[in-house]
């Protein structure tokens, strides 16, 4: 059957050659690219997404953090730090402890679009999130180590973070968790 075979390649080449002189001259290509590149750039800027890489130093709970964007609204947050605590009981008295910890946390940011519509800052992952984390607390490095052992904590949480023009970052989170001690 004549309709089952491929069309004659010479016809396709002839039709393509007729289009090339009109649309593919260097001057036309330059004009088209100058018109469409700003349009492509403006469309790309309208897509709100988490930062691909974000490194921070934490002074309140001494440590370093790194947040890596996984997709448009999801990130993996990791932290290596030093936890500080104070405990008082009748038997041991008052005790100050310092213990190293490592944390891995999955975050899903859900309100970038709404914050952007309201004219609020969304840079550097300024937004609200839901997440879950795993923390391993190592044994204390201080001398008063009564009844303190390494532990693993698993938590589901809600949190938010804001980054201000000065670069100052504020983050708060709360949730429920389960602790597993040695």
C-alpha positions in Angstrom: 0.0 0.0 0.0 1.4 3.4 -0.9 0.2 5.0 2.3 2.1 2.6 4.6 5.5 3.6 3.4 7.5 6.7 4.5 7.0 9.8 2.5 9.6 10.6 -0.1 12.6 12.1 1.7 13.4 14.5 -1.2 10.0 16.3 -0.6 10.8 16.8 3.1 14.3 18.1 2.4 12.9 20.5 -0.3 10.2 21.8 2.2 12.9 22.3 4.9 15.2 24.1 2.5 12.4 26.5 1.7 11.9 27.4 5.4 15.6 27.9 6.2 16.3 31.1 4.1 13.4 32.9 5.9 13.8 31.9 9.5 17.4 30.8 9.9 19.4 33.7 8.7 21.9 34.9 11.4 20.2 38.3 11.7 16.8 36.7 12.2 18.3 34.3 14.8 19.9 37.1 16.7 16.6 39.2 16.8 14.6 36.2 17.8 17.0 35.2 20.6 17.1 38.7 21.9 13.3 38.8 22.1 12.8 35.3 23.7 15.7 35.0 26.2 14.3 37.7 28.5 10.9 36.1 28.3 12.4 32.7 29.2 14.3 34.3 32.1 11.2 36.0 33.5 9.2 32.8 33.4 11.9 30.9 35.2 12.0 33.5 38.0 8.3 33.1 38.7 8.9 29.5 39.8 9.4 29.5 43.6 11.7 26.8 44.9 13.9 26.0 47.9 17.5 27.0 47.8 19.7 24.4 46.2 22.5 24.8 48.8 22.5 26.7 52.0 25.2 26.7 54.7 24.7 28.4 58.1 26.6 28.7 61.4 24.5 28.4 64.5 25.6 30.5 67.6 22.7 29.7 70.0 23.2 26.0 69.9 26.8 25.9 68.6 27.1 24.1 65.3 27.0 24.1 61.6 24.1 23.4 59.3 23.7 22.6 55.6 20.3 22.5 53.8 20.2 20.9 50.3 17.2 21.4 48.0 15.8 18.1 46.8 12.9 19.4 44.7 10.7 22.5 44.4 9.4 22.4 48.0 11.5 19.7 49.7 14.9 19.9 51.3 17.3 17.8 53.4 18.6 19.7 56.5 21.6 18.4 58.3 23.3 19.7 61.4 26.4 18.9 63.4 26.4 20.7 66.8 26.9 20.8 70.5 23.9 20.5 72.7 23.9 22.3 76.1 21.8 21.4 79.1 21.3 22.0 82.8 19.7 19.5 85.2 19.0 19.6 88.9 17.8 16.8 91.1 18.0 16.1 94.9 20.5 13.2 94.6 23.1 14.6 92.2 22.5 18.3 92.6 22.9 20.7 89.7 24.6 19.4 86.6 25.7 21.2 83.4 26.2 19.0 80.4 27.5 19.5 76.8 27.0 16.7 74.3 27.7 16.6 70.5 24.9 15.6 68.2 24.2 15.0 64.5 20.8 15.6 63.0 19.2 14.8 59.6 15.8 16.3 58.8 13.4 16.2 55.8 11.5 19.4 55.3 8.4 20.1 53.1 7.9 23.9 52.6 4.2 24.6 51.8 3.6 28.3 51.7 6.1 29.9 49.3 3.3 31.0 46.8 1.1 32.6 49.5 4.1 34.5 51.1 5.1 35.7 47.6 1.6 36.9 46.8 1.5 38.9 50.1 4.9 40.5 49.2 6.8 38.7 52.0 10.3 37.4 51.7 10.8 33.9 50.4 14.5 34.0 49.9 16.8 31.5 51.6 13.9 29.2 52.4 11.9 31.7 54.4 8.7 29.8 54.9 6.7 27.3 57.0 7.4 23.6 56.8 6.3 20.1 57.9 9.1 17.6 58.5 10.5 14.7 60.3 14.0 14.3 61.8 16.4 11.8 63.3 18.9 13.0 65.9 21.7 11.1 67.5 23.0 12.6 70.8 26.4 11.3 71.7 27.5 10.8 75.3 28.3 14.1 77.2 31.8 15.5 76.9 31.5 17.2 80.3 32.7 15.6 83.6 29.3 15.4 85.2 27.9 12.4 83.3 25.6 10.8 85.8 22.8 8.9 84.1 23.4 10.5 80.7 23.8 8.1 77.8 23.8 8.5 74.0 20.3 8.4 72.5 18.5 8.6 69.2 15.4 10.7 68.8 12.8 10.5 66.0 10.4 13.4 65.6 7.5 14.7 63.4 7.5 18.4 63.5 6.1 21.8 62.3 8.5 24.7 61.9 9.3 28.0 60.2 12.3 29.9 59.3 12.9 33.5 58.3 16.0 35.1 56.8 16.2 38.9 57.1 17.9 41.3 54.8 20.9 41.5 57.2 21.4 37.7 56.7 20.2 36.9 60.2 18.2 33.6 60.2 15.6 32.7 62.7 14.1 29.2 62.9 11.7 27.7 65.3 10.1 24.2 65.3 7.9 22.0 67.6 6.7 18.5 67.4 6.3 15.1 68.9 9.0 12.5 69.1 10.2 9.2 70.4 13.6 8.7 72.2 15.6 5.5 72.1 18.4 5.3 74.7 21.2 2.7 75.1 
